Amino acid sequence: MSQLKNEIAPALLPAVISALIVCVVRFFTIPWSIWKGAALRLADMRHQDEAEKQTSDRTEFPVFDWLRTAWDGLIFLSWFVGVLISLMTFFTVAFSHFGSIIGGLSAMIGVLITTYFSVIGMSLAKEALIIILSIALNVERLSKDNRN
């Protein structure tokens, strides 16, 4: 028992710190990395060479391929749309008949926070789509290999 205690005790504090970093800090920074990744993938699409474009045009699943790319566009645009919606919310609440500036600001901040974290759900849906797409593409490759 004391040997087990001697092994666990030194590792306990680093484990707690790592758990807090992963569960708390990463939760607040992951939307930024998701959004930045979508922006970078969209920018890289402009520099894609012709061979890659022709390969994506020949797939039997062009809708899945398009949807995967369009999802990055939705993730990228979501924050801009969220800012517009938050501004509209502010003016709607703040200048309504019974509204106030404080109420408008709190509604605006609520929309901004929701928009910031919404990319996590959007990315999760995209990842599920990618899993389906990769399964479909692997089946397509296997069927081509069996024909040859």
N, C-alpha and C positions, 0 to 999 in steps of 0.2 A: 504494500500500500504506500509506503513512504517513497519507494522507487518511482511509482506512478505519479505521486505528488511532485517529486523532483523533476520529472519530465514535463509535466503539464504547466506548472507554475511559471517557468520562464517564457513559455510560448503563449500564455494567456493574454498578456497586455498587447503584444503585437497582433494577435488574432482579433481582439476586440477593436483595436484601431483600424485594422484592415476591413473588418465587418462594417464599421461605421462609415468608412470611406466609400465602400461599395454600395451600401444601402442608402446612405443619406446624401453624400456629396455627389456621387455618380447619378443619382436620381435627378438632381438639379442641373447637371451638365450634359446629360445624354441628349436632351432635345437639341441643344446647340450642335453636338457632333452629328446627329441625324440630319439636321437641316443643312449643315455645311457639306456633308457627304453627298446629299442630293444635288446641291449646287455644283459641286465639283464634277459629279457624273454628267450632269447636263452640259457643263462647259466642255468636258472631254468628248461629248458626242459630236461637237462641231469639228473636232480634229480626227474623227474616225476615218480610217483609210477605206478605199473602195472595196477591198476584199472582204472586210468585216461587214460592210453594208450589204454586199451581195449575198453573203452567208445568211444574214438575218432575213433577207428577202426570200430565200429559198426554203425556209422552214415550213413545216406543215402546220405550225401553230403561230401564225402571224399576229393573231389577236392577243394571245398571251404575251408575246414579245412586245407588242405595242403597249399593252396595259402595264407591263413592268416598267417601261420607260415613262409612260404617262403618270404613273404613281409618283415618280421623282418630281415631275412637274407640279403635281398637286401638293406635295410636301413643301417644295420651294415656295410656291405661291401662297400657301396657307397663312404665313405670318403677315404678308402684305394685306391679304384680305382681312385678317384679324385686326390689324391696325385700323383699317377703314371701318369695320364694324364697331370697334371700340369708340372711334370718334363719333359715329352716328349714334351710338348708345349714350355717350356723354351728352350730346346736344339734345337728344330726345328726352332724357331724364332730367337734365339740369334746367331746361327751359319749358318743361311741361307745366300745366296749370298748378299742380301741387309739388313740383320738383324743387330741388335745391342743387347748388353747385357741389356740395359735399356728396349728395346722393349720386349725382352724375359722375363724379370722380371715382366713387367706390364701384359703381357699375362698370365704368371704363376699365378700372384695374382688374375687376373680376373677369371681364372678357379677355383682357390681355394675358392673364395667368392661364385661363382655359386654353387660349390659342397657343401659348408657349408649350404647354404640355400635350396638346392634341397630336403633335407630330409623333409621339410615342405610339399611340394607337394606330395612326396611319402607317407607321413603319412596321408595326406588328402585322397589320393586314397585308402589307407588301411582302413581308418575309414569308407569310403563308402562301401567297401567290407564287413566289419564287420557288418554294418547295414543290408546288404542283407543276410549275413550268419545268423544273429540272427533271422531275419524274417523266413528264411527257417527252422532253428532249432525249432522255436516255432510252425510252422505249422506241423513239424514232431512230436513234442510232443503232440500237439492237436489231430493228427490223431491216435496216439497210445492210448491216453486216451479215444477216442471215440470207439475204438475197444474193450476196456476192459469194 
